[in-house]
């Protein structure tokens, strides 16, 4: 198939440091190329890919100090996509709803994977206005605020099988990987580490939007002998962090759409101790790839169970559910279901409903 992948421009594809959506787009793009598809990737110019790269900007916008208006580059990218639309069998968007209005004018089949939270009040109006747009969720839990939307499938994220490897003999520390933000609850993770008396290594970025929260609520918690703040890390450093960890603490306080860090830990055989929220009960098999908890006490109790955890079984569960080859096959199946005539009919019907 001739496939266009349209990535956000905030990070390169794959990201140099933190970045979930662009990382998944990269894994998917490279696997589709490996499987023999003709893929064009629309992404920042510092992206690395075996596909044809079309770049509306020279570098990832988050790392560009001269970028004042990221939306401008996304508009340029959309124009590039639609000028070449007839060259593709399918266009796969990963930029939320930004393309919806222009997509109504296109006959080429297209699919949109939503990577973020959908419980914000304004989103209901957007997705009702464009309810014909074919959507993919990354967990069933992600769909809950918009159950009536045009969902075509749920496709879990996947990682290259050889990206991380099983570490059968972990160290004696806990790990936190992600962002420092209120919803990620690094404070909970620190509290659990203190309760069980284990060191915790925190590998996380601090967005500008969360800088005040970090200074007021988190920074003083890092001044403790059990806490090591590593900062933002890239993909190449995750094997050491996650593989060596006794467990990954994922004690979130928001409806997590998926949680890439969870399957990264599983790929190393490292159990995930995760709060029952959002996608967690779908992604973590309780007792197999980790423990699903509802309180700090339960999280601390779960840490004490890790001693007898089957890390090889955790890795096998990852290989069964979360590989990039499985993710790519599922997406190709959805691409093939999106016939041009069908998409045009759905679009016309939606227009009548409005």
N, C-alpha and C positions, 0 to 999 in steps of 0.2 A: 504494500500500500504506500501511497504518497501522503505522508503525515506531517502536519505543521504542529509544533509544540510552542506555545506562547507563554513565556515565563515572566514573572515580575522582574523588575530591573533594580530592585533595592540591593540585591546581592548578586554576585556572579553565579553562574551555573556550571559547576557546583560552587558553593560559597567558599571563600577563603577561611572564614571563621564560622561564626554562628549563622544559622539559616536553615529553616526546615523546608519551606515550599520549594525554593530553588534547588535544594539538595535532592528532593524527590523527583523534580522535573529532570534533573541531570541523570539520576539512576534510570528513569524510564526511557529517556532519549537514547542513552547509550545501549540499553538492552534492546530497544526496537531496531537500532542499527545493526546490532549483533545478530538479530533474528532475520535480517535481510530486507527490512523496510527502508524506503527512501525518506529520510527525515530531514526537515528544515527546522532549526531551532532559532526562535526569535528571543534574544537575550542580550545582556550587556557585552561589550566588546572584549572584556577580560575573561569571558567564559572559555572553558576548554571542552571541546566536544569532537566526536567523530562525525557528527551530522554537519550539514551546511549551516553555518552561523550567519544570521542576519542581525546586525547590531545597530540600534538607534542611538546608542550612547557608547562612549569609549570605555567606561568603567562602571562598576557597581555604584549606584547612586548614594548608598549609605556611606561609602568610603570616599566620596568625591566632595571635598570641602567647598567647591565652587557651585555645587548644585543647590539652587534655591527653590525650584519648582519641579519635583519629580513627576508630576502629572503631565508636564509638557512632553517629556520623553516617551511616556506611555501613549500619548496621542500620536506621536510620530510613528511609534511601533505599530499601532493599529492601522494606520494608513499603509505602512509597508505590508502588513498581513493581507489587507483587503485588495491591494493592487495585484497581489499574486494569488488570490483566492482560487482562481480557476486551475492552478497548477496542482492543487491538493485534492485527495479523496476525502480528507477529514481535517478539520482544524480543532485542536485540543487546547482550550484556554485554561490558564491557571491564575487569572488576574481578577478573581471575584466577578462582579457584575459590570465592570468598566466597559466592556464591549457590547453590552446587550442591545442598545439602541441601534448601533450600526449593523449588528448581526441580523436584525430583522430584514435588512435589505439584501441579504445574501442567500443564495440557494445551496451553496456547498454545505454538506453535513458538518456539524460542529457539536462539540461536547465541552462542558465546563465542569471541572473538578473544583469544588469549594473546599478550601483548606482552613478556613477560620471559623470562629463562633458565629452562630446565626440567631442568637437570642437578643440582639439589639433592636430596639423598637422601630427604627426607621426601615429595617430590612424587610419587614413584612410588606410594606407598601411597594418596595422595589420589586420583590419577587412576585407579587400579585400582578403588577403592571406588565411583567415579562414572564408570565407563568408558562409560556410555551417553550422556554429555553430548556433543552435537555441537560440535566444535572447529574453529577456523580457525587456521592457523599463518601467520606473516608471512615465513617463509622455510622451505625444506625442511630446512635445517640445524637449525633450532629443534626439529624433531620427533625428532631422533636419540635422545635419552634415553628417549622414550616412543613407539616406533614402532607399538605395538599400540593406541594410543588411538583414539578415534572421530574421526579427522581427516576433515573434509569437503572442505577445499580449502586451498591456500596462496594468500593474497592479499597481494601486495606493497603497501606504503604508496604513497600518491600525493599530489602537491601540486597546488594550483591552478596552471594554466598561466601565469597572469600574475603570480604571486606574486613570482617572481624573473625576471630577464632576462639574456640573454647579454651578457657583458662581453668583447669581443674583445681588449682591450688591458689585461692585468692589470698590477699592480705587481710589485715585486721583493721579495716577502716570502712566507713560508709561513704557513699558518693551522692552528690547532687549535681545535676547537669541541666542547664537551661538558661532562663533569664531571671534576674532579680526584679520581681514585680509582685504586687500584692496577691495576685491570683496563683502564683507559683509556690508560695508559702515556704520559702527557705527557712523562715523562723520556726516553722513546725519541724522541719528536718533537723535543725540545730537542737531543738528541745528533745527530740527523740535520741539523738546522739548523746546528749548529756545524761539522759535517763539510763541508758545502757552502758555508759562509760566507754564508748568507742570514739575514736577520732572521726571527723567528717571532712572530706575534701570537697570544696564547692567550686565547680567550674561553671562560671556564668558570666554573661554580659550584662551591662547596665545601660539600657537605652536612655537617651536624653529625657524622654517622657517620665522615666522612673528614677531620675537622679535625686530628686528631693526625697522620695520614699526611701531610697537607699541611705541617704545621709541621716535622715531622722529616725528610721525604724530598724535598719539592718546593720549599719556600720558598727555600732557599739557591740552587737552580738558576735562580731568576728574577733573581738578581743578576748579570746578564751583559749586556754591551752589545747582543747580538743578540736578547735576549728582552724582549718587552713583554707584561705581564700585564694584559689588558683587564678581566677579571672577567666576571660573568654578564651576558649581553645578551638582549634580546628579539628578536622576529621582525623588527621594523622596522630593526634594525641589521645583519641578516645579509647583505643585498645588498651593502653596502659592504665588509664583512669578507670574504665569500666571493668576490664578484665581482672584487674587487681583488687576490685572492690568486694567487700563482704556482701553488700547489697546496695542497690540503687534506691534512694528514697524519692518518691514521686507523690508527695502529699498535697496535691493541688486543691484549690478552693474555687474552681470554676468549671464550666462544662467543657472540658478538654475535647476538641474534635477527634484527635488521634493520640499524639504523644510519641514522636519518633524516638525519643531517648529510651523509652521502654523497650522497644524491639532491638535497639542497639545494645542494651544491656543483655537481653536474652541471647543475642548472637554470641556473646562472650560466655554464656552459661551463668550469668549473674542474675540472681533473683531480684524482682522488682517488688518493693513494698509500696503499694499505691492506694491512695484515698479513693473511696467509692464515689466517683463523680465522672460525669461525661462518659467518655469511651472506655474508661478503665475496666469495667466488668467484661467488656467484649474483648479487650486486648490481652488482659492478664488472666490466664487460667489459674485459678486459686489452687495453690498447692503444687502446681506443675511448673509454671514460669514465674511464680511469685506469690504474693499474699495481698488480698484486697481487704482494706481495713476501714473502720469508721471513726476511729478515735486515736489520740496520741498513745493511750494505754495499749490499744490493740496493735499499733505500729511497733511499740517497744516489745510487746510479746512476740510479734512476728520476727523481729531481729533475733530473739533468743531461739527461734526455731531454725534459723539458717544453718546451724551446724550440721544438721542431717539432710540438708537440701540436696537434691539430685541435679547437679550442674550439667551433666551430660544429657539428662532428660530434658532440661530446659533448652539446651542447644538443639536437640532433635525437634522439639516443638516449634522453635524458630524456623528450622529448615522446612517444616511442613506447611507453615502458615504465612511466613513473612519474607519470602525471597522475591527478588526483583523479576525473576523469570515468571513467577506466578502472577505478579502484578501486571506485567506487560501482556501476558496472555489474556487476562481478564479485560484489560482495556481494548485489545484488538477485537475481542468478542463484541464489545460495545460499539466500537467503530463500525464493524460490519453490519450491525443492526440499524445504523443511521443511514438509510437510503435517501437520496436527494428528494424523491417524490414524497416520501413519508414526511421528511422534515418540512417541506413546503406546505403539505396538508395540515400539519400540526400548527404551523405558523398562521395559516389562513383561518383555521378554526378559532384560534385564540383571539384573532382580530375581531371575529364576529362576536365572541363572548364579551369583549370590551364595549 
